[in-house]
C-alpha cells in the first residue's frame, strides 16, 4: 500500500496552509519519523543501515523521507523506518486517524467552496450560509448523483450568500429613504415600505433580461400594491427610485450575476 495514494487527503495536524495537498501526509509522517529518530539518538546513516540501505544513497533516502519529498513512499518503508527507531505503528496512529476521520475529498471541496461563497459576510451571515448548506434538503424524490449533489450545494450556497449581500445593500437604501421623511422604523408605514422596496427589487431582477414592456407591467402592478396598502405617493416614489438606482449600480458592478 502506497502512502502516495493517501496524499490527496485534506489538511491535518501540523500541515501548513502553503503546502500542496499532494505533500501533506508524507510531510507529517516524515516529521514524526524524524522526531522518533532523534528520540532514539540515531543518525540518518544509522537508520538507513538498519533499513538495509547502507551508504550515501540510503542516508539520502532517509533524509528525503523525513522531509516528506518521497512521492513513492510505501507503507512497508514507513514500517521499516519505525522498526529501525524501535517504534511501532502506534507512533503515527494519530496522524493517520486525523486524516481518515475527516470528510471525503469531494465533501472537503464543497465545504471550502461554501466558505468562499460566504467570505466577507458578517459571522452570523456566514453561519447562515453554512447552516443552509448543512440542513437544506432537496425536493422529495429528487434523484441526483454525488457530483450533481455537490454542484447543487455549492450553487445554492452561492445563491444564499448573494441574496444576503443584496438584502444588506437594500437595507441600507431603505434606511436612507426612511430617514428623509423621518419615519420611525416601527411605524406600520415603514414596514410596508420595506416590503415595497423588496418587491421593487424583485421585480427589477425578474425582468432584468425581459422586454421593457414587461418591466413596465411589473412596476404598474407594484403601484397597485402600494395603493392597496395605503402608502403615500411621495415616500413610495422615493423608495422606488432609490431601489432603481441601487439596482442599476449593482448591475454595473456585476453584483447581480
GROMACS elastic network, one bead per residue, 0.5 to 0.9 nm:
[ bonds ]
;  ai    aj funct       b0    kb
    1     4     6  0.87088   500
    1     5     6  0.80468   500
    1    74     6  0.61178   500
    1    75     6  0.57131   500
    1    76     6  0.77657   500
    2     5     6  0.57561   500
    2     6     6  0.76043   500
    2    71     6  0.88646   500
    2    72     6  0.68778   500
    2    73     6  0.62260   500
    2    75     6  0.57129   500
    2    76     6  0.84067   500
    3     6     6  0.52110   500
    3     7     6  0.66521   500
    3    25     6  0.78116   500
    3    26     6  0.72082   500
    3    71     6  0.78801   500
    3    72     6  0.74828   500
    3    73     6  0.59424   500
    3    74     6  0.55024   500
    3    75     6  0.61138   500
    3    78     6  0.89920   500
    4     7     6  0.52358   500
    4     8     6  0.80530   500
    4    22     6  0.78771   500
    4    23     6  0.85219   500
    4    25     6  0.83907   500
    4    26     6  0.77259   500
    4    70     6  0.84179   500
    4    71     6  0.55463   500
    4    72     6  0.60715   500
    4    73     6  0.65471   500
    4    74     6  0.75184   500
    5     8     6  0.70654   500
    5     9     6  0.89815   500
    6     9     6  0.60280   500
    6    22     6  0.84975   500
    6    25     6  0.71241   500
    6    26     6  0.88604   500
    6    99     6  0.87448   500
    7    10     6  0.83029   500
    7    21     6  0.65994   500
    7    23     6  0.60225   500
    7    24     6  0.62175   500
    7    25     6  0.53317   500
    7    26     6  0.70278   500
    7    71     6  0.86787   500
    8    21     6  0.56115   500
    8    22     6  0.52398   500
    8    23     6  0.80159   500
    8    24     6  0.79961   500
    8    25     6  0.82555   500
    8   105     6  0.75626   500
    9    12     6  0.84551   500
    9    21     6  0.68829   500
    9    22     6  0.79207   500
    9    24     6  0.78906   500
    9    25     6  0.76411   500
    9    99     6  0.66356   500
    9   100     6  0.83606   500
    9   102     6  0.84432   500
    9   104     6  0.77854   500
    9   105     6  0.62340   500
   10    21     6  0.67501   500
   10    24     6  0.80055   500
   10    25     6  0.89087   500
   10    99     6  0.70829   500
   10   102     6  0.75277   500
   10   103     6  0.83312   500
   10   104     6  0.83222   500
   10   105     6  0.67658   500
   10   108     6  0.70523   500
   11    14     6  0.84557   500
   11    15     6  0.59828   500
   11    16     6  0.78364   500
   11    17     6  0.78186   500
   11    19     6  0.87386   500
   11    21     6  0.70686   500
   11    24     6  0.65863   500
   11    25     6  0.82008   500
   11    99     6  0.79103   500
   12    15     6  0.57119   500
   12    16     6  0.87803   500
   12    24     6  0.77003   500
   12    25     6  0.79602   500
   12    28     6  0.84352   500
   12    95     6  0.77252   500
   12    98     6  0.63276   500
   12    99     6  0.63158   500
   12   102     6  0.86491   500
   13    16     6  0.88540   500
   13    28     6  0.75646   500
   13    95     6  0.69572   500
   13    98     6  0.71107   500
   13    99     6  0.86626   500
   14    28     6  0.66683   500
   15    18     6  0.84837   500
   15    19     6  0.69850   500
   15    24     6  0.61846   500
   15    25     6  0.82569   500
   15    27     6  0.78383   500
   15    28     6  0.68090   500
   16    19     6  0.54392   500
   16    20     6  0.88233   500
   16    24     6  0.82275   500
   17    20     6  0.80973   500
   19    22     6  0.82704   500
   19    23     6  0.67634   500
   19    24     6  0.64574   500
   20    23     6  0.55947   500
   20    24     6  0.65983   500
   21    24     6  0.54758   500
   21    25     6  0.82455   500
   22    25     6  0.77268   500
   22    26     6  0.85091   500
   22    71     6  0.84456   500
   23    26     6  0.57283   500
   23    27     6  0.61140   500
   23    28     6  0.87339   500
   23    68     6  0.68254   500
   23    69     6  0.74070   500
   23    70     6  0.87822   500
   23    71     6  0.77842   500
   24    27     6  0.53390   500
   24    28     6  0.63160   500
   24    29     6  0.87221   500
   24    68     6  0.80379   500
   25    28     6  0.51900   500
   25    29     6  0.61120   500
   25    30     6  0.83125   500
   25    68     6  0.79435   500
   25    95     6  0.81743   500
   25    96     6  0.84312   500
   25    99     6  0.83130   500
   26    29     6  0.51168   500
   26    30     6  0.57043   500
   26    31     6  0.83916   500
   26    65     6  0.76864   500
   26    66     6  0.83293   500
   26    67     6  0.80347   500
   26    69     6  0.72026   500
   26    70     6  0.72304   500
   26    71     6  0.77129   500
   26    73     6  0.78912   500
   27    31     6  0.60131   500
   27    32     6  0.85558   500
   27    65     6  0.81769   500
   27    66     6  0.72188   500
   27    67     6  0.59928   500
   27    69     6  0.73157   500
   28    31     6  0.51886   500
   28    32     6  0.63221   500
   28    33     6  0.86989   500
   28    66     6  0.88085   500
   28    67     6  0.87923   500
   28    68     6  0.72951   500
   28    95     6  0.73869   500
   29    32     6  0.51095   500
   29    33     6  0.61695   500
   29    34     6  0.86664   500
   29    65     6  0.85907   500
   29    66     6  0.76429   500
   29    68     6  0.73695   500
   29    78     6  0.85165   500
   29    92     6  0.69169   500
   29    95     6  0.72512   500
   29    96     6  0.87239   500
   30    33     6  0.50373   500
   30    34     6  0.62315   500
   30    35     6  0.87064   500
   30    64     6  0.84050   500
   30    65     6  0.55788   500
   30    67     6  0.56836   500
   30    68     6  0.51388   500
   30    69     6  0.86665   500
   30    78     6  0.89251   500
   31    34     6  0.51570   500
   31    35     6  0.63952   500
   31    36     6  0.88234   500
   31    65     6  0.87210   500
   31    66     6  0.55927   500
   31    67     6  0.67065   500
   31    68     6  0.75296   500
   32    35     6  0.50671   500
   32    36     6  0.63365   500
   32    37     6  0.87228   500
   32    66     6  0.78741   500
   32    91     6  0.80399   500
   32    92     6  0.70972   500
   32    95     6  0.89503   500
   33    36     6  0.50563   500
   33    37     6  0.61853   500
   33    38     6  0.86813   500
   33    65     6  0.83179   500
   33    66     6  0.62512   500
   33    78     6  0.83117   500
   33    81     6  0.73348   500
   33    82     6  0.70919   500
   33    85     6  0.83874   500
   33    91     6  0.86673   500
   33    92     6  0.83413   500
   34    37     6  0.50422   500
   34    38     6  0.62205   500
   34    39     6  0.84911   500
   34    44     6  0.89350   500
   34    63     6  0.88088   500
   34    65     6  0.87727   500
   34    66     6  0.55548   500
   34    67     6  0.85008   500
   35    38     6  0.52426   500
   35    39     6  0.60635   500
   35    40     6  0.85895   500
   36    40     6  0.61455   500
   36    41     6  0.86280   500
   36    42     6  0.89942   500
   36    82     6  0.77810   500
   36    85     6  0.63009   500
   36    86     6  0.85003   500
   36    87     6  0.75854   500
   36    91     6  0.83092   500
   37    40     6  0.50917   500
   37    41     6  0.62936   500
   37    42     6  0.55224   500
   37    43     6  0.72316   500
   37    44     6  0.78310   500
   37    47     6  0.76060   500
   37    81     6  0.86868   500
   37    82     6  0.84974   500
   37    84     6  0.83312   500
   37    85     6  0.55502   500
   37    86     6  0.88684   500
   38    42     6  0.59621   500
   38    43     6  0.75426   500
   38    85     6  0.87675   500
   39    42     6  0.77606   500
   39    85     6  0.83318   500
   40    85     6  0.58960   500
   40    86     6  0.74049   500
   41    85     6  0.87466   500
   42    45     6  0.80276   500
   42    46     6  0.58401   500
   42    47     6  0.66831   500
   42    85     6  0.75770   500
   43    46     6  0.50447   500
   43    47     6  0.64645   500
   43    48     6  0.86396   500
   43    59     6  0.88808   500
   44    47     6  0.52003   500
   44    48     6  0.61188   500
   44    49     6  0.86409   500
   44    58     6  0.84150   500
   44    59     6  0.54982   500
   44    60     6  0.82338   500
   44    61     6  0.89823   500
   44    62     6  0.60626   500
   44    63     6  0.67817   500
   45    48     6  0.50009   500
   45    49     6  0.61568   500
   45    50     6  0.86327   500
   45    53     6  0.87777   500
   45    54     6  0.71542   500
   45    55     6  0.73380   500
   45    56     6  0.77725   500
   45    58     6  0.71010   500
   45    60     6  0.86475   500
   45    62     6  0.79456   500
   46    49     6  0.52297   500
   46    50     6  0.62953   500
   46    51     6  0.86616   500
   46    54     6  0.83479   500
   46    59     6  0.82639   500
   46    84     6  0.84342   500
   47    50     6  0.50892   500
   47    51     6  0.61230   500
   47    52     6  0.86939   500
   47    53     6  0.84724   500
   47    54     6  0.88303   500
   47    58     6  0.85870   500
   47    59     6  0.78669   500
   47    62     6  0.73295   500
   47    81     6  0.69401   500
   47    84     6  0.57198   500
   47    85     6  0.70755   500
   48    51     6  0.50576   500
   48    52     6  0.63714   500
   48    54     6  0.56160   500
   48    55     6  0.77648   500
   48    56     6  0.89505   500
   48    57     6  0.87338   500
   48    58     6  0.50115   500
   48    59     6  0.55339   500
   48    60     6  0.86405   500
   48    61     6  0.76471   500
   48    62     6  0.62534   500
   48    81     6  0.82450   500
   48    84     6  0.83132   500
   49    52     6  0.50947   500
   49    53     6  0.52103   500
   49    55     6  0.75863   500
   49    58     6  0.72956   500
   49    59     6  0.83183   500
   49    84     6  0.87365   500
   50    53     6  0.73279   500
   50    54     6  0.79590   500
   50    80     6  0.83023   500
   50    81     6  0.82774   500
   50    83     6  0.85261   500
   50    84     6  0.55233   500
   50    85     6  0.87893   500
   51    54     6  0.79683   500
   51    58     6  0.84308   500
   51    77     6  0.82123   500
   51    80     6  0.58806   500
   51    81     6  0.65453   500
   51    83     6  0.83520   500
   51    84     6  0.63749   500
   52    58     6  0.81188   500
   53    56     6  0.87480   500
   53    57     6  0.73715   500
   53    59     6  0.77119   500
   53    61     6  0.83620   500
   54    57     6  0.73362   500
   54    58     6  0.52677   500
   54    59     6  0.73189   500
   55    58     6  0.54468   500
   55    59     6  0.64976   500
   55    60     6  0.88181   500
   56    59     6  0.50693   500
   56    60     6  0.61183   500
   56    61     6  0.85391   500
   57    60     6  0.50550   500
   57    61     6  0.61409   500
   57    62     6  0.87593   500
   58    62     6  0.63255   500
   58    63     6  0.86090   500
   59    62     6  0.51666   500
   59    63     6  0.61629   500
   59    64     6  0.86543   500
   60    64     6  0.61032   500
   60    65     6  0.84670   500
   61    64     6  0.52118   500
   61    65     6  0.60851   500
   61    66     6  0.86736   500
   61    70     6  0.83381   500
   62    66     6  0.61959   500
   62    67     6  0.86413   500
   62    81     6  0.84046   500
   63    66     6  0.52847   500
   63    67     6  0.63560   500
   63    68     6  0.87644   500
   63    69     6  0.89287   500
   64    67     6  0.50653   500
   64    68     6  0.61778   500
   64    69     6  0.53176   500
   64    70     6  0.62178   500
   65    68     6  0.51296   500
   65    69     6  0.61184   500
   65    70     6  0.57088   500
   65    73     6  0.75816   500
   65    78     6  0.87966   500
   66    69     6  0.78288   500
   66    70     6  0.88478   500
   67    70     6  0.81849   500
   68    71     6  0.79887   500
   68    73     6  0.89664   500
   69    72     6  0.89704   500
   69    73     6  0.87810   500
   70    73     6  0.52816   500
   71    74     6  0.87961   500
   73    76     6  0.84267   500
   73    77     6  0.66396   500
   73    78     6  0.75563   500
   74    77     6  0.52557   500
   74    78     6  0.65331   500
   74    79     6  0.88130   500
   75    78     6  0.50767   500
   75    79     6  0.62292   500
   75    80     6  0.86221   500
   76    79     6  0.50936   500
   76    80     6  0.61546   500
   76    81     6  0.86057   500
   77    80     6  0.50049   500
   77    81     6  0.61633   500
   77    82     6  0.86268   500
   78    81     6  0.50246   500
   78    82     6  0.62057   500
   78    83     6  0.86250   500
   78    89     6  0.87979   500
   79    82     6  0.50135   500
   79    83     6  0.61179   500
   79    84     6  0.85331   500
   79    87     6  0.88159   500
   79    88     6  0.72203   500
   79    89     6  0.69311   500
   80    83     6  0.50730   500
   80    84     6  0.61032   500
   80    85     6  0.87140   500
   81    84     6  0.50675   500
   81    85     6  0.64457   500
   81    86     6  0.87777   500
   81    87     6  0.85224   500
   82    85     6  0.51829   500
   82    86     6  0.62859   500
   82    88     6  0.56345   500
   82    89     6  0.71881   500
   82    91     6  0.80421   500
   83    87     6  0.54313   500
   83    88     6  0.62835   500
   83    89     6  0.89557   500
   84    87     6  0.75024   500
   85    88     6  0.86637   500
   87    90     6  0.78992   500
   87    91     6  0.65748   500
   88    91     6  0.59118   500
   88    92     6  0.81920   500
   89    92     6  0.58031   500
   89    93     6  0.62683   500
   90    94     6  0.77196   500
   91    94     6  0.76150   500
   91    95     6  0.88006   500
   92    95     6  0.54515   500
   92    96     6  0.65646   500
   92    97     6  0.87244   500
   93    96     6  0.52296   500
   93    97     6  0.59702   500
   93    98     6  0.84805   500
   94    97     6  0.50097   500
   94    98     6  0.59879   500
   94    99     6  0.87320   500
   95    98     6  0.51382   500
   95    99     6  0.66076   500
   95   100     6  0.88723   500
   96    99     6  0.53161   500
   96   100     6  0.62048   500
   96   101     6  0.85283   500
   97   100     6  0.51446   500
   97   101     6  0.58416   500
   97   102     6  0.85513   500
   98   101     6  0.55438   500
   98   102     6  0.66498   500
   99   102     6  0.54839   500
   99   103     6  0.86195   500
  100   103     6  0.79534   500
  100   104     6  0.85964   500
  101   104     6  0.89267   500
  102   105     6  0.87029   500
  102   108     6  0.84000   500
  103   106     6  0.81836   500
  103   107     6  0.58960   500
  103   108     6  0.60779   500
  104   107     6  0.51563   500
  104   108     6  0.61557   500
  104   109     6  0.86976   500
  105   108     6  0.50547   500
  105   109     6  0.62806   500
  105   110     6  0.87453   500
  106   109     6  0.50476   500
  106   110     6  0.63037   500
  106   111     6  0.87236   500
  106   146     6  0.89090   500
  106   147     6  0.84100   500
  106   150     6  0.76524   500
  107   110     6  0.50649   500
  107   111     6  0.62052   500
  107   112     6  0.85797   500
  107   150     6  0.76486   500
  108   111     6  0.50889   500
  108   112     6  0.61315   500
  108   113     6  0.86132   500
  109   112     6  0.50792   500
  109   113     6  0.61429   500
  109   114     6  0.85587   500
  109   150     6  0.88290   500
  110   113     6  0.51053   500
  110   114     6  0.60641   500
  110   115     6  0.85322   500
  110   150     6  0.62992   500
  110   151     6  0.81289   500
  110   153     6  0.74584   500
  110   154     6  0.63617   500
  111   114     6  0.51279   500
  111   115     6  0.61668   500
  111   116     6  0.86268   500
  111   130     6  0.83034   500
  111   133     6  0.87234   500
  111   154     6  0.84487   500
  112   115     6  0.50974   500
  112   116     6  0.61994   500
  112   117     6  0.86627   500
  113   117     6  0.61643   500
  113   118     6  0.87217   500
  113   154     6  0.65038   500
  113   157     6  0.87195   500
  113   158     6  0.87861   500
  114   117     6  0.50321   500
  114   118     6  0.63891   500
  114   119     6  0.86670   500
  114   129     6  0.75660   500
  114   130     6  0.68173   500
  114   133     6  0.76800   500
  114   153     6  0.80634   500
  114   154     6  0.58804   500
  114   155     6  0.88353   500
  114   157     6  0.59208   500
  114   158     6  0.71130   500
  115   118     6  0.51518   500
  115   119     6  0.60514   500
  115   126     6  0.76906   500
  115   129     6  0.83284   500
  115   130     6  0.73238   500
  115   157     6  0.89314   500
  116   119     6  0.50239   500
  116   120     6  0.86591   500
  116   158     6  0.88708   500
  117   120     6  0.86102   500
  117   126     6  0.88037   500
  117   129     6  0.83742   500
  117   154     6  0.81990   500
  117   157     6  0.68241   500
  117   158     6  0.53239   500
  117   159     6  0.87890   500
  117   160     6  0.89312   500
  117   161     6  0.63301   500
  117   162     6  0.82997   500
  118   121     6  0.58831   500
  118   122     6  0.87866   500
  118   125     6  0.76908   500
  118   126     6  0.51608   500
  118   127     6  0.84113   500
  118   128     6  0.89551   500
  118   129     6  0.64427   500
  118   130     6  0.79245   500
  118   157     6  0.79183   500
  118   158     6  0.75081   500
  118   160     6  0.87140   500
  118   161     6  0.56511   500
  118   162     6  0.86324   500
  119   122     6  0.85089   500
  119   126     6  0.71349   500
  119   161     6  0.88189   500
  120   123     6  0.86803   500
  120   126     6  0.82403   500
  121   124     6  0.80359   500
  121   125     6  0.58644   500
  121   126     6  0.57520   500
  121   161     6  0.80602   500
  121   164     6  0.83999   500
  121   165     6  0.77775   500
  122   125     6  0.52596   500
  122   126     6  0.61573   500
  122   127     6  0.86584   500
  123   127     6  0.61581   500
  123   128     6  0.86002   500
  124   127     6  0.50345   500
  124   128     6  0.62832   500
  124   129     6  0.89203   500
  125   129     6  0.64842   500
  125   130     6  0.87500   500
  125   161     6  0.80376   500
  125   164     6  0.74192   500
  126   129     6  0.52245   500
  126   130     6  0.63222   500
  126   131     6  0.84885   500
  126   161     6  0.78748   500
  127   130     6  0.50415   500
  127   131     6  0.57922   500
  127   132     6  0.83774   500
  128   131     6  0.50126   500
  128   132     6  0.60715   500
  128   133     6  0.86113   500
  128   160     6  0.84909   500
  128   161     6  0.86457   500
  129   132     6  0.51670   500
  129   133     6  0.63433   500
  129   134     6  0.88038   500
  129   157     6  0.59336   500
  129   158     6  0.82565   500
  129   160     6  0.61804   500
  129   161     6  0.61829   500
  129   164     6  0.88907   500
  130   133     6  0.50523   500
  130   134     6  0.62389   500
  130   135     6  0.87166   500
  130   157     6  0.75010   500
  131   134     6  0.51050   500
  131   135     6  0.60749   500
  131   136     6  0.79466   500
  132   135     6  0.54660   500
  132   136     6  0.52943   500
  132   156     6  0.85618   500
  132   157     6  0.71881   500
  132   160     6  0.80417   500
  133   136     6  0.58435   500
  133   137     6  0.86629   500
  133   153     6  0.61632   500
  133   154     6  0.79770   500
  133   156     6  0.76187   500
  133   157     6  0.61207   500
  134   137     6  0.85182   500
  134   153     6  0.88972   500
  136   153     6  0.88184   500
  137   140     6  0.82916   500
  138   141     6  0.84598   500
  138   142     6  0.66653   500
  138   149     6  0.89611   500
  139   142     6  0.55468   500
  140   143     6  0.87437   500
  144   147     6  0.78996   500
  144   148     6  0.56414   500
  144   149     6  0.60536   500
  145   148     6  0.50747   500
  145   149     6  0.61290   500
  145   150     6  0.86460   500
  146   150     6  0.61896   500
  146   151     6  0.86126   500
  147   150     6  0.51754   500
  147   151     6  0.62097   500
  147   152     6  0.85712   500
  148   151     6  0.50632   500
  148   152     6  0.60304   500
  148   153     6  0.85650   500
  149   152     6  0.50672   500
  149   153     6  0.61449   500
  149   154     6  0.86979   500
  150   153     6  0.51561   500
  150   154     6  0.63123   500
  150   155     6  0.85473   500
  151   154     6  0.53006   500
  151   155     6  0.60459   500
  151   156     6  0.85458   500
  152   155     6  0.50007   500
  152   156     6  0.59569   500
  152   157     6  0.83967   500
  153   156     6  0.52002   500
  153   157     6  0.60189   500
  153   158     6  0.85534   500
  154   157     6  0.50876   500
  154   158     6  0.61528   500
  154   159     6  0.85519   500
  155   158     6  0.52406   500
  155   159     6  0.62496   500
  155   160     6  0.88128   500
  156   160     6  0.61941   500
  156   161     6  0.86030   500
  157   160     6  0.51110   500
  157   161     6  0.61721   500
  157   162     6  0.84855   500
  158   161     6  0.50982   500
  158   162     6  0.59871   500
  158   163     6  0.85105   500
  159   162     6  0.50592   500
  159   163     6  0.60979   500
  159   164     6  0.86198   500
  160   163     6  0.50830   500
  160   164     6  0.62213   500
  160   165     6  0.87305   500
  161   164     6  0.51165   500
  161   165     6  0.63515   500
  161   166     6  0.87215   500
  162   165     6  0.51541   500
  162   166     6  0.62593   500
  162   167     6  0.86385   500
  162   255     6  0.80232   500
  162   256     6  0.78965   500
  162   257     6  0.87646   500
  163   166     6  0.50028   500
  163   167     6  0.60847   500
  163   168     6  0.86256   500
  164   167     6  0.50174   500
  164   168     6  0.61882   500
  164   169     6  0.87471   500
  165   168     6  0.51559   500
  165   169     6  0.63928   500
  165   170     6  0.85630   500
  165   255     6  0.87976   500
  166   169     6  0.53116   500
  166   170     6  0.60404   500
  166   171     6  0.84785   500
  166   250     6  0.87369   500
  166   255     6  0.83141   500
  166   256     6  0.83610   500
  167   171     6  0.59054   500
  167   172     6  0.86382   500
  167   198     6  0.84102   500
  168   171     6  0.50468   500
  168   172     6  0.64237   500
  168   173     6  0.87968   500
  169   172     6  0.52247   500
  169   173     6  0.63903   500
  169   174     6  0.86522   500
  169   246     6  0.80488   500
  170   173     6  0.50638   500
  170   174     6  0.60554   500
  170   175     6  0.86479   500
  170   197     6  0.76318   500
  170   198     6  0.76797   500
  170   201     6  0.82531   500
  170   243     6  0.73267   500
  170   246     6  0.76720   500
  171   175     6  0.62189   500
  171   176     6  0.86460   500
  171   194     6  0.81997   500
  171   197     6  0.89795   500
  172   175     6  0.51718   500
  172   176     6  0.62601   500
  172   177     6  0.87757   500
  173   176     6  0.50953   500
  173   177     6  0.63222   500
  173   178     6  0.85494   500
  173   197     6  0.89534   500
  173   239     6  0.82519   500
  173   242     6  0.67871   500
  173   243     6  0.71246   500
  173   246     6  0.75559   500
  174   177     6  0.52873   500
  174   178     6  0.60549   500
  174   179     6  0.86657   500
  174   193     6  0.79777   500
  174   194     6  0.66160   500
  174   197     6  0.71415   500
  174   239     6  0.71028   500
  174   242     6  0.82008   500
  174   243     6  0.82724   500
  175   179     6  0.61069   500
  175   180     6  0.88811   500
  175   185     6  0.84680   500
  176   179     6  0.53276   500
  176   180     6  0.68299   500
  176   242     6  0.89689   500
  177   180     6  0.55021   500
  177   181     6  0.75541   500
  177   182     6  0.88525   500
  177   235     6  0.77383   500
  177   238     6  0.68204   500
  177   239     6  0.61952   500
  177   242     6  0.74669   500
  178   181     6  0.61819   500
  178   182     6  0.61569   500
  178   183     6  0.55677   500
  178   184     6  0.76474   500
  178   185     6  0.77412   500
  178   190     6  0.72588   500
  178   193     6  0.85144   500
  178   235     6  0.81179   500
  178   239     6  0.84180   500
  179   183     6  0.64222   500
  179   184     6  0.82854   500
  180   183     6  0.78000   500
  180   235     6  0.89139   500
  181   235     6  0.75487   500
  183   186     6  0.84944   500
  183   187     6  0.68508   500
  183   189     6  0.78522   500
  183   190     6  0.66739   500
  184   187     6  0.52411   500
  184   188     6  0.88427   500
  184   189     6  0.86485   500
  184   190     6  0.68661   500
  185   188     6  0.83215   500
  185   189     6  0.86281   500
  185   190     6  0.56470   500
  185   191     6  0.74423   500
  186   189     6  0.82586   500
  186   190     6  0.65371   500
  186   191     6  0.70635   500
  187   190     6  0.51895   500
  187   191     6  0.66886   500
  187   192     6  0.89825   500
  188   191     6  0.51255   500
  188   192     6  0.64220   500
  188   193     6  0.86385   500
  189   192     6  0.51159   500
  189   193     6  0.60450   500
  189   194     6  0.85543   500
  189   229     6  0.88113   500
  189   230     6  0.84508   500
  189   231     6  0.68220   500
  189   232     6  0.87649   500
  190   194     6  0.60796   500
  190   195     6  0.86282   500
  191   194     6  0.51519   500
  191   195     6  0.63945   500
  191   196     6  0.85734   500
  192   195     6  0.51003   500
  192   196     6  0.59887   500
  192   197     6  0.85946   500
  192   226     6  0.82260   500
  192   229     6  0.72505   500
  192   230     6  0.89570   500
  192   231     6  0.74121   500
  193   197     6  0.60592   500
  193   198     6  0.86116   500
  193   226     6  0.85641   500
  193   231     6  0.75752   500
  193   235     6  0.79820   500
  193   236     6  0.67757   500
  193   239     6  0.73244   500
  194   197     6  0.51545   500
  194   198     6  0.64251   500
  194   199     6  0.87062   500
  194   239     6  0.87955   500
  195   198     6  0.51776   500
  195   199     6  0.62070   500
  195   200     6  0.86747   500
  196   199     6  0.50238   500
  196   200     6  0.61433   500
  196   201     6  0.85826   500
  196   222     6  0.77425   500
  196   225     6  0.82629   500
  196   226     6  0.71754   500
  196   236     6  0.77454   500
  196   239     6  0.79488   500
  196   240     6  0.80255   500
  197   200     6  0.51339   500
  197   201     6  0.61830   500
  197   202     6  0.85371   500
  197   236     6  0.85578   500
  197   239     6  0.63149   500
  197   240     6  0.66251   500
  197   242     6  0.87807   500
  197   243     6  0.65619   500
  198   201     6  0.50859   500
  198   202     6  0.60168   500
  198   203     6  0.85082   500
  198   243     6  0.86260   500
  199   203     6  0.60315   500
  199   204     6  0.85407   500
  199   222     6  0.74068   500
  200   203     6  0.51115   500
  200   204     6  0.61894   500
  200   205     6  0.86097   500
  200   218     6  0.86139   500
  200   219     6  0.72862   500
  200   222     6  0.71915   500
  200   239     6  0.88282   500
  200   240     6  0.65609   500
  200   243     6  0.69404   500
  200   244     6  0.78855   500
  201   204     6  0.51414   500
  201   205     6  0.61923   500
  201   206     6  0.86522   500
  201   240     6  0.86733   500
  201   243     6  0.63619   500
  201   244     6  0.74966   500
  201   246     6  0.88781   500
  201   247     6  0.70678   500
  202   205     6  0.50851   500
  202   206     6  0.60858   500
  202   207     6  0.85638   500
  203   206     6  0.51540   500
  203   207     6  0.61261   500
  203   208     6  0.82523   500
  203   215     6  0.72701   500
  203   218     6  0.62043   500
  203   219     6  0.72472   500
  203   222     6  0.85981   500
  204   207     6  0.53069   500
  204   208     6  0.56961   500
  204   215     6  0.69651   500
  204   218     6  0.83251   500
  204   219     6  0.84986   500
  204   244     6  0.77298   500
  204   247     6  0.74966   500
  205   209     6  0.83399   500
  205   247     6  0.82398   500
  205   256     6  0.82609   500
  206   209     6  0.77155   500
  206   210     6  0.79375   500
  206   215     6  0.85022   500
  207   211     6  0.74868   500
  207   212     6  0.79973   500
  207   214     6  0.66767   500
  207   215     6  0.54855   500
  207   218     6  0.81043   500
  208   211     6  0.84225   500
  208   212     6  0.89109   500
  208   215     6  0.79394   500
  209   212     6  0.87929   500
  210   213     6  0.81189   500
  210   214     6  0.64570   500
  210   215     6  0.72135   500
  211   214     6  0.56547   500
  211   215     6  0.69988   500
  212   215     6  0.51505   500
  212   216     6  0.62343   500
  212   217     6  0.87173   500
  213   216     6  0.50357   500
  213   217     6  0.62690   500
  213   218     6  0.87029   500
  214   217     6  0.50732   500
  214   218     6  0.62331   500
  214   219     6  0.86595   500
  215   218     6  0.50358   500
  215   219     6  0.61791   500
  215   220     6  0.85492   500
  216   219     6  0.51459   500
  216   220     6  0.61251   500
  216   221     6  0.86537   500
  217   220     6  0.50335   500
  217   221     6  0.62345   500
  217   222     6  0.87091   500
  218   221     6  0.51572   500
  218   222     6  0.63958   500
  218   223     6  0.87911   500
  219   223     6  0.62823   500
  219   224     6  0.88201   500
  220   224     6  0.65515   500
  220   225     6  0.88218   500
  221   224     6  0.51471   500
  221   225     6  0.64403   500
  221   226     6  0.88416   500
  222   226     6  0.61851   500
  222   227     6  0.86509   500
  223   226     6  0.51113   500
  223   227     6  0.63542   500
  223   228     6  0.86893   500
  223   236     6  0.87898   500
  224   227     6  0.51736   500
  224   228     6  0.61907   500
  224   229     6  0.87346   500
  225   228     6  0.51026   500
  225   229     6  0.63349   500
  225   230     6  0.87038   500
  225   231     6  0.88519   500
  226   229     6  0.52487   500
  226   230     6  0.62852   500
  226   231     6  0.53202   500
  226   232     6  0.81004   500
  226   233     6  0.83236   500
  226   236     6  0.73079   500
  227   231     6  0.58553   500
  227   232     6  0.78271   500
  227   233     6  0.82390   500
  228   231     6  0.77434   500
  230   233     6  0.88986   500
  231   234     6  0.85750   500
  231   235     6  0.75807   500
  231   236     6  0.63967   500
  232   235     6  0.60694   500
  232   236     6  0.63251   500
  232   237     6  0.85892   500
  233   236     6  0.53335   500
  233   237     6  0.58830   500
  233   238     6  0.85374   500
  234   237     6  0.51564   500
  234   238     6  0.61710   500
  234   239     6  0.86235   500
  235   239     6  0.60662   500
  235   240     6  0.85190   500
  236   239     6  0.50288   500
  236   240     6  0.60587   500
  236   241     6  0.85807   500
  237   240     6  0.50650   500
  237   241     6  0.61345   500
  237   242     6  0.84893   500
  238   241     6  0.52742   500
  238   242     6  0.60720   500
  238   243     6  0.86152   500
  239   242     6  0.51135   500
  239   243     6  0.61636   500
  239   244     6  0.85858   500
  240   243     6  0.52674   500
  240   244     6  0.62062   500
  240   245     6  0.87137   500
  241   244     6  0.50313   500
  241   245     6  0.62051   500
  241   246     6  0.85542   500
  242   245     6  0.51566   500
  242   246     6  0.61262   500
  242   247     6  0.85758   500
  243   247     6  0.59620   500
  243   248     6  0.85113   500
  244   247     6  0.50836   500
  244   248     6  0.62022   500
  244   249     6  0.86379   500
  245   248     6  0.51805   500
  245   249     6  0.62412   500
  245   250     6  0.86887   500
  246   249     6  0.51173   500
  246   250     6  0.61827   500
  246   251     6  0.85648   500
  247   250     6  0.51121   500
  247   251     6  0.60734   500
  247   252     6  0.85610   500
  247   256     6  0.85757   500
  248   251     6  0.50500   500
  248   252     6  0.61399   500
  248   253     6  0.86574   500
  249   252     6  0.50895   500
  249   253     6  0.62565   500
  249   254     6  0.86610   500
  249   255     6  0.87127   500
  250   253     6  0.50745   500
  250   254     6  0.61472   500
  250   255     6  0.51378   500
  250   256     6  0.63634   500
  251   254     6  0.50859   500
  251   255     6  0.60043   500
  251   256     6  0.57571   500
  251   257     6  0.81693   500
  252   255     6  0.77518   500
  252   256     6  0.88772   500
  253   256     6  0.81658   500
  254   257     6  0.59841   500
